[in-house]
Amino acid sequence: MNSAMSKEELEKILDEAVQDVTERTAGVRLRQGGQSPGEDLCTVQITFDRGFRTSLTLCADTGLLYRMASNSFHEESVSAEDLEEFSKEYFNVLCGRIAVAMFQATQVPAHFSPPVFYRGRYDPEGREIQFMLTYSDEHCGGAQLIHHVPYSGEDENISEEN
C-alpha cells in the first residue's frame, strides 16, 4: 500500500513539529519566514532508511544553536562538544516527532539514521531539495529545515511501496 502525502501536508507536519519541539526543548520560539542562516552555521542531518526515501537537514546559525543549548542545559556557557550533543539530541527528538506524525497520516512506519552533526553547511549526496522551511527567532537567528528527496525528478510522493 502506498500512502503518500502531499508536499503541503508534509510541510504542515514539519512546521508544527519544529515550532513545538523547539519551544518545549529549548525555550526558543521560532517563526516561519525571516532571514536565512548566515555564514557561521551548523548542520544536523538524518536519512529515513525505512518507510520513506527522504532525508531532513537542519542548517542553523551557530549562535541560535548555542542559545537553544544554553536554555536547554540551563547554563550560560556551552562547550563546542555540548553544542554538538545538544544539536544531535534536539534533532533526534524533532525527527521522532515527525516520524510519529507521518505514521499517523500515512500508516507507513518509518525509521531514520542517527543524526549527524557538521560545522558549516552540508548537503547530502544523491539528493535534491524538495522544499525548505525558513525560520528566525526573536534575536534574528536563522534556521532552515530542508526536505531532500533522491535525485529522480519523477515522483512527488514521499513514501515507498510496502
Salt bridges, closest charged atoms under 4 A:
GLU11 OE2 - LYS7 NZ 3.99
GLU16 OE2 - LYS12 NZ 3.03
ASP20 OD1 - ARG24 NE 2.75
ASP20 OD2 - ARG97 NH1 2.39
GLU23 OE2 - ARG29 NH2 3.04
ASP49 OD1 - HIS111 ND1 2.62
GLU84 OE2 - LYS88 NZ 3.50
GLU85 OE2 - LYS88 NZ 3.47
ASP137 OD2 - ARG67 NH2 2.78
GLU138 OE2 - HIS139 NE2 3.76
ASP155 OD2 - ARG53 NH2 3.83
